[in-house]
Amino acid sequence: MNPAKIVLVAACALIDPDGRVLIARRPDGKTMAGLWEFPGGKVEAGETPEQTVIRELAEELSVDITQACLAPLTFASHGYDDFHLLMPLYICRRWHGLVRPTEGQAVTWVAPNRLRDYPMPPADEPLIAHLIDAV
């Protein structure tokens, strides 16, 4: 049996002053298109997961985050058919700028107890309970 390739992805739950969490819809043409997820992306060579979150949220949502504002919450470890995903999830309550999606993705602010109303990739679903407890 060949070991699955491990893919490291870092994600962030932006939490607004009303306690709502930002989720983004995967655009058409991407794997799992149409599903909702926590913003983030693949950790590049030489990057820490925190640096990835800062870079990805600047690129995807036009917001600036400092590492001091990222609090690790939990992580996902999920086996897909052709790879194994390892994804730390951070919480961020402070950022600079207004959320403006730059890649044509839909975004919405959702109360944590309503996150299950939005179809998500299998790796993201177990993270919801942690967010409900944290917010």
C-alpha positions in Angstrom: 0.0 0.0 0.0 1.4 3.4 -1.0 1.2 6.1 1.7 -1.0 9.0 0.8 0.6 12.2 -0.2 0.1 14.7 2.7 -1.1 18.1 1.7 -0.7 20.9 4.3 -3.3 23.6 4.1 -3.8 26.5 6.6 -7.2 28.1 7.1 -8.7 30.9 9.2 -12.0 31.7 10.7 -12.4 35.4 10.6 -14.9 36.4 13.4 -16.7 39.7 13.3 -17.8 41.7 16.3 -21.2 40.0 16.2 -19.5 36.6 16.6 -20.2 35.5 13.0 -17.7 33.5 11.0 -16.7 34.3 7.4 -16.9 31.4 4.9 -16.2 31.4 1.2 -17.7 29.4 -1.6 -15.3 27.5 -3.8 -15.6 28.9 -7.3 -16.6 26.9 -10.5 -13.6 25.1 -12.0 -12.0 24.3 -8.7 -12.1 20.9 -6.9 -15.2 20.7 -4.7 -16.7 23.8 -6.5 -19.8 25.2 -4.8 -18.9 24.0 -1.3 -18.3 26.5 1.5 -15.0 26.6 3.3 -12.9 28.6 5.7 -10.5 30.9 3.7 -6.9 29.8 3.4 -4.7 27.8 1.1 -1.8 25.4 0.6 1.3 26.1 2.6 4.1 26.9 0.2 7.7 25.7 0.6 9.5 27.7 3.3 6.2 29.1 4.7 4.8 28.6 8.1 1.0 28.0 8.4 0.6 31.4 9.9 2.4 33.0 7.0 0.2 31.1 4.6 -3.0 32.4 6.3 -1.7 36.0 6.2 -0.7 35.7 2.5 -3.9 33.9 1.4 -6.3 36.2 3.1 -4.5 39.2 1.6 -4.7 37.7 -1.8 -8.3 36.3 -1.6 -10.0 38.8 0.6 -7.9 42.0 0.6 -7.4 42.0 4.4 -4.2 42.5 6.3 -3.6 40.3 9.3 -0.7 40.2 11.7 0.5 36.9 13.1 -0.2 38.1 16.7 -3.9 38.2 15.8 -4.0 34.6 14.8 -5.0 32.1 17.5 -4.7 28.4 16.7 -8.0 26.6 17.4 -7.9 23.1 16.1 -6.9 21.1 13.0 -8.4 18.8 10.5 -6.8 15.5 9.4 -8.8 13.9 6.6 -8.1 11.3 4.0 -9.4 12.0 0.5 -9.1 9.5 -2.3 -5.7 10.7 -3.6 -4.2 12.7 -0.7 -4.4 13.2 3.0 -5.2 16.8 4.2 -3.7 18.2 7.3 -5.2 21.7 8.0 -4.6 23.9 11.1 -7.5 26.3 11.7 -6.8 29.7 13.2 -9.2 32.2 14.6 -8.8 35.9 13.9 -10.9 38.7 15.4 -8.8 41.6 14.2 -7.7 42.6 10.7 -7.2 45.7 8.7 -9.3 46.5 5.6 -12.8 45.5 4.4 -13.4 41.9 3.2 -13.4 42.1 -0.6 -13.3 38.8 -2.4 -10.7 39.1 -5.3 -11.2 35.7 -7.0 -14.9 35.9 -7.8 -15.9 33.7 -4.8 -19.0 34.3 -2.8 -18.5 35.0 0.9 -20.9 35.3 3.7 -20.9 35.9 7.5 -22.6 33.1 9.4 -23.4 32.5 13.1 -21.4 29.4 14.1 -24.5 27.4 15.0 -25.7 27.9 11.4 -22.5 26.7 9.7 -24.0 23.2 9.2 -26.6 24.8 6.9 -23.8 25.3 4.3 -22.4 22.3 2.5 -18.7 22.0 3.2 -15.8 19.7 2.2 -15.6 16.7 4.5 -12.4 17.9 6.2 -14.1 21.2 7.2 -17.3 19.7 8.8 -15.7 18.5 12.1 -14.3 22.0 12.7 -17.7 23.5 13.1 -18.2 22.1 16.7 -14.9 23.7 17.7 -16.0 27.1 16.4 -19.4 26.8 18.1 -17.6 26.3 21.4 -15.0 29.0 20.8 -17.3 31.9 19.7 
